[in-house]
Amino acid sequence: MRTIGQILQDERLKRGFTLEQVEKATKIRARHVTHIEADDFNKLPPSPYIEGFIKNYSEFLSLKSATILALFRRQYAQIKKQQPKIIEEPLTDEVKLTPNKAILGFVVLLVIGLSVYFYKQFKDLHAPPPLLVISPKEELVIKNPSISVYGDTDRDATLTINNEPILVTSDGKFFKDINLDLGNNTIVIEAKNRGGETTTVIRKVTRLTN
């Protein structure tokens, strides 16, 4: 009994078509046509794609595609049945956790953790500390004799307002009431980290007479 590949190849040769002509007409690559005619289905995409190829190819050759596909499915099922099943053995030795592997994993995690910690410490020492001055706003004009200066910085930073040390809370907040002179006042807020890096914010406040 002829195979699907033989039927299609015989019909193609009977009609005088080359592989290139088949490819151009059906959009099926010539190498796929060659594999189909050789019944070499293992070198083709999965079964649904092969059925699509065979349907288009058989219709191009004016064959009954339903009949050809039925023959293909029977032949393909026989091929699959004859193929030996591959039994995968569990790789127990490769996934077994030994004390040495556990210790090695712990050491690796420890090294990574310490590297991240020291990198952060280095970065914090060599980067200016954050400094957000919420009050006063820039170029403020008021009549009050004093103003509240407050904001946020790094909790480990040393903060001064007009060179006067100011307490920084554990969550990085600071607060200070400043007396104002009549006219222009300059308020200098400076935060310094342990590495000596500083961030400075200057606010100018004008006090008017009542």
Secondary structure, 3 states (H helix, E strand, C coil): CCCHHHHHHHHHHHHCCCHHHHHHHHCCCHHHHHHHHCCCHHHCCCHHHHHHHHHHHHHHCCCCHHHHHHHHHHHHHHHHHHCCCCCCCCCHHHHCCCHHHHHHHHHHHHHHHHHHHHHHHHHHHCCCCCEEEEECCCCEEECCCEEEEEEEECCCCEEEECCEEECCCCCCEEEEEEECCCEEEEEEEEEECCCCCEEEEEEEEEECCC
